[in-house]
Amino acid sequence: MALTQPLPMAPPPAHEGILRRQSLRESAARTYARSLPIVPVRARGLTIEGADGRRYLDCLSGAGTLALGHNHPVVLEAIRSVLDSGAPLHVLDLATPVKDAFVTELFATLPPELADHGRIQFCGPAGTDAVEAAFKLVRTATGRDGLAAFTGAYHGMTAGALAASGGAQDTSVTRLPYPYAYRCPFGTGGEQGAELAARWTANVLDDDKSGVARPAGMILEPVQGEGGVIPAPDSWLRRMREITAARGIPLIVDEVQTGVGRTGAFWAVGHSGMVPDVLVLSKAIGGSLPLAVIVYREELDAWRPGAHAGTFRGNQLAMAAGAATLAYVRENDLARRAGELGARMTSRLDALAAEHGCIGDVRGRGLMLGLELVDPDTAPDPSGARPAAPALAAAVQRECLDRGLIVELGGRHGSVVRLLPPLTITDEQADAVLDRLADALAAGARSGAGGVAAGACVVAGVGGVSGMSGVGVSGSAGASSSAGGAGASGSAGGVGASGSAGGVGASGSAGGAGVPGSAGGAGVPGTVKAPGDARIGRNCRGCRGQRGRRGRRGGGGRPQAGEERGVRTGREGPCGTAAGGVLRGDPVSGRPHRSGRTRARRSAHHRAPELRPVRRHRAPPLRDGPYGHTVPQRRPAAPRRTLATCPPPSHRPLTVQTASTAPTLRGTPR
């Protein structure tokens, strides 16, 4: 018997409302929230607990910030001691006992040549602020302006730091080849490739006809993190020190992510034995709180008073947490522990690479590890490297999240799966991480994400955030439940059962759609010239849902006629599966045609209820704008809907084992 009245829907979980409000209110520049649609409410050590009760093993660690993991007892005690003491929390650059203790502990970890004749400058709270300070320092000291940086580098998102990063177009920065063994620019790799890169650097700096003036400084990363976990050979680092010293060029080493024991030495430069002129430090030195400094040779200290300042350079809580973290890592020899455990994990990852042809390279140092995923069905280039597989990497990241493992992607093509666990990770936890990663790799390979069809090479996301054109993991819209477009049983096309944000994902688990039947799916451009961002369409009262997300066309590219359409859901059926209708709209504006009508689409289990014709969505009248162009008139705002707030979780409290040097969360899967 045909249904005439739909069953009432259960309200969505409160954490989905939090995710929805984030997507509505926060900038389109947000990053991690797109690939990790979770709402953390508790954390300890390696483990994060979400608002939905799920627990995750966190191998992102705040992008390397959490050397001791989440909420380590030593860090919490240091913060409480400052709060309970009545000491001021904000003091600009005034001297305090907390600041003195931090500087003393930091200098105790530095190379003696730098600690004995060094100066420290507290900067703004982020690593990119410290990079800017380093650039200003060497320019002041040398009187020169240009900079030398390396391909694939990442030094931050402020103007100067971004200019020195890979891919920028600033002509005042000379980009030199970084030794990348797997994709060697000279086609050799190994020590030979590193030596060729060093010779190239020396020749460019010495050649009067190269068009490169002697720079104010050279900046490098001992291990490129965001660039794809690429460790530089120790011999190459020593050669860079020789080249810069012989030519009077200050050498800046960016240890924002590699510092505090991450690579198996307290500072990554310790592996090579070379000592830079300027050391840029942040992330882990603040013990999970924002703190950034530069330490440099005293002969470079040519600044006048006030030449570099910042309101938040006197963060007392961060200094207390940082001093406790530095002391704990040093006293418990966690750097050596990171080197040993990292070598064991690398050995197992090498064995995993032998089983999966999609793993092109395993690399890293200490507990800073990376897997570069490639297309195994494509012939390698003359150096043996295969094309990168960013779609496969994104699929593996989603499979990891489904299995309770948080990893991040990086590299030039977004095809490197990165592992940054805390230094306190136990052997059992490391095994659990690798087990889940192995399962995720197998699942990602089975899904066929590595063999994406031409024209559909995307990393699934609302509005084509990281894709090119087309939609779906499998590359053929509607081909399976994991494809984009209109899939069977209402499980694809952005209609996800969990409603978690982050775009079109496998098995209908990705979001943009919310709970089935309550919100529209993802309106996906048919042909997009460049990545676009997501925005929300108007409510459509005809189907009691929403028109959902529509991708903003990037680069001025317009969809081809008839290729843009929005997928919307009807009300929920008795089996819990959403049945939807397809609304074909104008190929340019994405709005429905005036004569457009919805047509019901059968689900796999029941007949969809009839949908009333969609009420026309008329464009608002135009008025003259302030600069001579026309803009839509603002209509009276509709009353805002109140959304449920997240109730306090009722889970059992976490138990901390403070006696262990590597505290773990009781009940965590090993």
N, C-alpha and C positions, 0 to 999 in steps of 0.2 A: 504494500500500500504506500502510495506516495506521501511524503512528509509535507505537512502544511505549516507546522509550527516548529521552529528549531528549538533544541534543548538549550537551557540557560548555560552560560559559560562561567567557569570558575575564574575569579580574579587572578591576574598574573602575579607571580612571586614579586616581592618588594624589590629584590636586587635587580630585576629586569627594569623596574622603573628608574632605578639609579643609573643603569646603563643608558636607558633611553634619554634621560635628562642630560647626561653627559654628552651624548651625540648631538643633542639639540642646542646646548649652550656653549660647549667648548669649541675652540678654534679648529679649523680644518687641518691645522699643522700638528695635531696630536698624533703620536706614533704608536707607542706600545699598546695603548688602549684598543687599537684596531685589531691587532693580531692576538691580544690576550684579553678577551671579554670576560674578565672575572672581577669580583668585588671583594678584595681581601678585608677580613675583619680581625684576624688574629695571626700571629706568626711567632715562630721560635726556631732558631737555628736554620736548618735547611728547609723547613716546612712552612707553607702558607695555608691558612684555612680560609675559604671563601664564604660569602654570605649564604650560599646554597648548601653549606655543610661539607663540600668536597675539600680534600686536602691535596696539595701539590708539592712536589719536590722542586725547589726554586734553584735552577742553574743559570739564572740571570743575575741574581744578587745585586739588584740595583745598578746594572751595567758595571759591575765590579766594585761598587761602593762598600758592600757589606763583607769585609774581610773575615769577620767573626760570625757572619750570619745575622739573622734577625734577632733583635732584643737579647743580645748576650748579657748575662748577669753582670759582668765586669763593666760593660758600657752603661747599663741602667744604674748601677751603683754610683758611677762617676757623675752621671747627670743628677741623680737625687742629692748627692752631697753638695753640689753647687746650689741647687734649689733650696735645700734646707739650711744652707749657711747664711742666707741673707745677702750674699754678694751680688753686686750689680750684674745684670745680664748683658747690658749694652754699654760699652765704654769707648767706642771709636778705636783709636790706636794707643790708648793709655796703657801703662804697665800694670799688670795684676799678678797675683800669685798663680792663678790658673794659666795665664798666658806664659809666664816664666817657666812653669813646669812643662808645658807643651813644647816650647822651643828647646829646652834642655833635653827632653826625650827625643825630639826629632833630630837634633844635631848628634846625638849618640849613635844614631843609625846611619849617618852619612859617611861617605868615603873620607878618610882623614884629611886628604888634601883640600877638600871642600869644607869640611867641618872646622878646620883650624884657621882658615882664611876666608870665611864665607860671611855673607850678609843675607838676611831674610826680609822679604817684603810681603806683608799680608795684603791680599787682593780682595776683590769681590767674592761672592760665595761660590762661584762655579769655576770649573777648570778653564773654560774659554776666557774668563777674566784674567786668569793667571797667564795664559798665552799672550793676551794683549799686553799685559805688563812686561812680559819678556821682550816682546817686539819693541816696545817703547824704550826699554832699558838699553838694548844694544844699539838702537838708533841714536840715542842720546850719547852713549859712550863713544861711538865710532864717527858720528857725524855723517854717516851714510844712510841711504833710505831703502834700497832694495833688499829682498830676502831670497834665500834659496830653500826650497822644500822638495818633497819627493812625491812621485806618482802614487796614488792610492792612499795618501795620508788623510787623516782626520784630526783636526785640532780644535774644533768647536764651531759655534754658530754665530758668533759676533763677526763684525765686518772684517777685521784683520785676520782673525783665526780662520774664518771661512775662506778668505782669499788664499791662505797658505794650504788649504785642503785640496785634495784631488778633485778635479772636475771644475774648479773655479777658472774664471777668465781674466783675472787680474794680471796685467802685463808687468807689474812691478815685482812679481814673484817668479823666479826661475824654477822650473820643475825638472828635477833630475831623476834618473831611473833608480827605483828601489829594487833590491834583489828579491825576486819572486820566483822561487825555484820551479814551481809547477807550470807557470806561464811566463817563463823567462823572456824578456823582450829581445834578448840576443840569441835565443834558440838553443842555449847550452844548459842553463841551470847549474845548481851546485856551486862549488867554490869558484869554478871558472866564470860562471855568470856573474857572481858577486865581484870578482876582480875586474871584469869588463865594465861593470857599472861604476866601480871606483875610478878606473882610468877615464871613462867618459866624463865623470864629474871634474876630475883634475884638468882635463883638456878644455872643458867649457870655461872654467875659471881662469885659465892661463892664456887662452887664445884672445888676442886683441880684436880679432875679426868675428868673434862669436856673437857679438852684440850684447854680451852680459857684463855689466860693470861689477866690480867687486862688491858683494852684498854687505849689508850691515850685520847679518847673521845667517846661520843655517839651522833649521829645525828638523828634527827627525824623531821617529818612534822606534825604540828597540824592538818592539813587536807591534805591528800594525793591527789594532783591534777591530775597529769598524771596517777597516779595509779588507778584512777576511782572515784574521789571525795568522799573519805572516811574520814569522820571526826572522830578524836579520842575522846573518852569520856574525860571530864574534870577530872574525878577521876583517869583515867589512866595516864594523863599528870602529875598530882600531884604525883602519885606513881613513875613515872620515875624520877622526881626531887628528891624525897626522896632517891631512890635507888642510884642514881649517887652521890648525896651529901654525903651519908654515906660511900661511897667507894672511895671518892676522884677522881671521874671521871668527867671531865668537860662535861657539857651538851650543845650541839649545837642545836639550833632550826632554821630550814630553813623556813623563812617567805618570800621567794622570790615571791611566787604567792599569799599568803594569806594576805600579809600586806596592809597597808594604807586603812583600813576600809572595805575590801572585805568581811569579814565574819561576820560583825556586831559589831566588836570591832576594834579599830585602829590597834592593833596587835592581832593576833589570840590567843596568849598566855594570853591575858587579860581575856578571858572567864574563864580560870581555876585559874587565880591569881598567877600562878607560874612564877618565873623569871629565865631564863636560864643564863648560863655563857657566851655564845656567841650567838649573833643574826645575821643571814645572811639575808641581804636585797638587793633587786634589783627590776627590772621591774618598778612598779608604782612610786618608789621614784624618778625616773628621769623624770617624767611628759611626757612620750612617747619617751624620748631620753635615750641612753645607759648610765647607772650608776649603780655601785655596791659597797657596803661597808660591813664591819663587825663591829659590836659594841660589846665590850666584857669587862669583869671585869678587873680592873686595875692590879690585882695581877697576871693575865696571861700575862702581857706585858713584856715578857722576851726576846724579839727580840733585836738583834743588829742593828745599823743603816744600812739600805740597805738590811736587811734580806728578805724583801718582797717589790717589787716595780713593776711598770708598767708604760709604756709611756703615756697611755691615762687615767690616774687616775685624771687628772685635767681638765675635760671637763666642761668649764664654762657655756656653753649653757644648758647642762643637769642639772647642779646645780641650775641655775636660774629657769628653768622649774620645777625642783623638789621642790624647796622651795615654789614656787607659788602653786603647787599641794598640798603639805602637809598643807599649811596654809588654802587653800580653803576647803579641806576636814575637817579640824579641826574646822574652824570657822562656817561652815554650818552644822556641825554635820551629815555628810553624812554616817558615820559608823552606827549610830543609824537608819538612814533612810534605809540603806542596810539591816539591820536586820529585820526591819518591813516589807519591801517590799518582802524580801526573804521568810519570813514566809507565806505571802499571796500567793506568787507564788507556794510555796511548797504545800499549801493546795489544790490549783487547780490541781497541778500535781498528788497529791494523788487521787483526784477524777478521773483524767484521767486514772490512773493505775487501778482503779476499773472497768473501761470500757474495758480496753485492757489487756488481759491475757499475752501479750508479755512483759509487764513492770513488771519485777521482783522486783525492789526496787527503791524507790525515796529517795534521801538523799542529804545532803549538809548543808551548813551553810551560812546565809546571801545571797549574790548574787554570790555564788559559788555552783551551783546546778548540779545534775547528775541523769540520768535515766538509770538504768541497764536493757538492753533488753535481754530477754531469749526466749527459745523455749517452747511455752506453750503446745505443744503436747507431750512433754517428761515428764516422771514421775520425781518428785523432789527427791533429796537425803534425808537422814534421818533428816537433819536440815531444810528442806523446800526449799532449793535453787534449781532452775532448771538450765540446761546447758545454757551457754552463747550463744547469737545469733549474732556473728559479721557481718554476711552477711545482716541480717535484719537491724542492726545499720547503715551499709554503705548505704543501700537503703533509710533509713529514712534521713540520711544526704543529699543524692542527692535530695530527695523530698523536703527537707527544702530549698535547694539552688534554686530549680525550683520555689519555692514560695517566694523567696526573703528573706530568713533567713539563716544566716551563723552560724553554730554550729560546734563543734569539737568533736571527739571521743577520748576515753581514756579507761583506765582499763587494766587488765591483758590480756583480750582477745579482746580488741578493741570493746567492746559491750556496752560501757557507752556513752550516748549522754550528752555532757557537755554544760552548759550555764554559760558564764562569761560576762554578760552585764556590761556596765559602771555604776558607782554609780549614775550618773545623769539621769538614765532612768526614765521616767515618768510613772504614773499608766496606762495611755492610751497606751503607747508604750509596757509596760509589757503585757497588754492584747493582743496586736497585735502579740507579740512574741509567746504567748501561743496558740493563735488561729492558727497561721501558723504551730506550732509544732504539734498540735492536728490533723490538716489536713494531715500533712506529715506522722504521725504515722498510720493514717487510710489507706493512700495510700500505705505505705510500707507493712502493713499487707495484703492488698488486692493483692499486687504483688506476694505474696507467697514466699518472700525472706527468711522468717523464716523457711520454710520447704525445704531447699535445699537438692536435692537428693545426695545420697552417691557418693563420687568421684567427686563432682562438687561444693564443699564448698569453694567458692571464694568470696572475696570482689573485684568486677570488677576493673581491672587495667591493664595497658599495661605490658606485660611480667610477669604477676602473682606477682605483687608487694607484695600484702598481701594475696594471695590465695595459695592453696595447689596444686590442680590438677584439670583439666577440665576447663571449661569456661562458663560464663553466669550467670545471676542472677537466672534464673529458674532452672538451673542445667541440661538442655537438649538442646544441641546445635541445633539451628534452630527451636526450638519448638514454638517460638513466636517472635514477633518483639523485645522483650527485651532480648532475649537470645543471647549468644555468638555464634560463628560459622557462618554458612551461613543462615541468616534469610530471611523471605519473604520480597519482595519489596525493597531489598537492604537496609533495615533499620537497620540491625543488623550486627554482625560480625565485629564490629569496624567501620562501615560506618555510621557516625552520620550526621544528617542534619545540626546541628550547628557547627560540627567540633571542639567542645571544647575539650581541652586536658583532659586526666584523665582516659582513658581506655574504656572498653566496658560498656555502661550504658543502662538504660531502654529507650525504645522508640527511639533508635538511636540517643540519645542526647550526647553520650560521644564520646571522640575523639580519638586521635591518627590518625584519618583519614583525617582531614581537610574537605574541601568542597567536596560533592559528585562528583565523576567523575574526580577530579583533583589529588587525592592522594589515595594511597592504603589503605586498611583497616589494621587491626591488624593481623599479622601472629602469631597464638597462638600455643604454644607447646601442643601436645596431652597429654603427660604425663610428668610432671615436678617433679623432686625429691625434689626441694627446691625452694623458691621464687627466681626469676631472675629479671634482669633489662631490660629496653627496649633499643634497638638500631635501627638505621635506615639502611635498606638494600640499595643496589645500585638502581639507576634509571633503569627502564625497558622501553626501547624505543619502544618496540613492542606494548604496549597498551597506550602510551602517558600518562602514569600515573607513579606511583612509586610502588615499591614492598612493601612499607609500613614497619611497625614495625615488628620485629621478636623478640620473647622473648629469652633472653639469658638463657640457661639452668643452674640452680644453683646446687651446690653440686655434680657436675660431672655426674648428671643423664642425660641420653639420651632418647629422645622420642622413643617410640616403632616404628617399621617399619611401614611406611604408615600412621602414625597418625599425622604427622606434615604437615601442609599445610598453604599457605598464601592466603588470600582473597583480590582480587584487584578489583577495579571498572573500568568500561569502561567510555566512555564519557556520558555526561548527555543527557537524552531523553527529548522529548517535554513536558512531564508532570513534569519535575523537579526531577524525581526519577532516582537514579543511577543504572544501570544494570552492573553486574560484571561477571567475569569469575573466575573459580577456577583453580589454578595452582598447581599441585601436584609436590612436589620436593623430593629431597633426604632426608631420614628420619633423617640423622645426621647433615649434613651441612645446610639444609634448602634451598639449591640452586635448581633451576629447573633441571630436567633430560635433557640430551642432546636431547632426542627425545620428550621432553615435548611440548605440544601445548595447547593453551588456547581454552576453549570451552565456547561459549556464554551461559549465563544463563538468562532465561526469567524473566522479572520483572512482577509485578502484573498489569501493565498498558500498556506496550508496548514491542515490540520485541527489544532486544538489538542489536546494530549495530555489524557487523562482526568485529572480532579482528584479526589482522595479527598474524602469528606465532611469538612467543617470540624469540628474538635473543638470541643465546646461551651466557650464562654468564660463561666465562672460569675463573678458579682460576688463580691468578697471579703466575708467576714463583717463585720458592723458592731460597733463598740464605742463606749462613751461617750466623748465628747470632753471637753476641759477646761472648756468653756463650756456644758455641758448639752446639746450636740447630738451626733449620732452621726456617726462618721467611719469609713471603711474601715480594717480592720486591715492593717498592713504585712506583706506576705508576704516570705519570705526572698529576698534579691536573687539573681538568676541570675548566673552567672559572666559577666564582661564579655568581649565579643569584642574582639580586637585588630585594629586597622585599620592598613592600610599607611600609611607616612609618605611624604611627597613626596620623591622622589629629586632630587639636584642636577641641574638642567637641563644638557643636553649641547649647547646651542646655541652658535653662535659668539659670542665676547664682543662687546659693543657698543664701537664706536669713537667717541671724543669728538673733536670739532673745536674745540679751545680757542681758536683764533685768531679765530674769528668772534664777534661780539657777540651772535649768536643761535645758540648751538650746537644742532646737529641730530643726529639718530641716522642714521648711514649705513645705507642700505638701507630707510629709511622711505618709504612711498608718498607721492608729492608730490601 
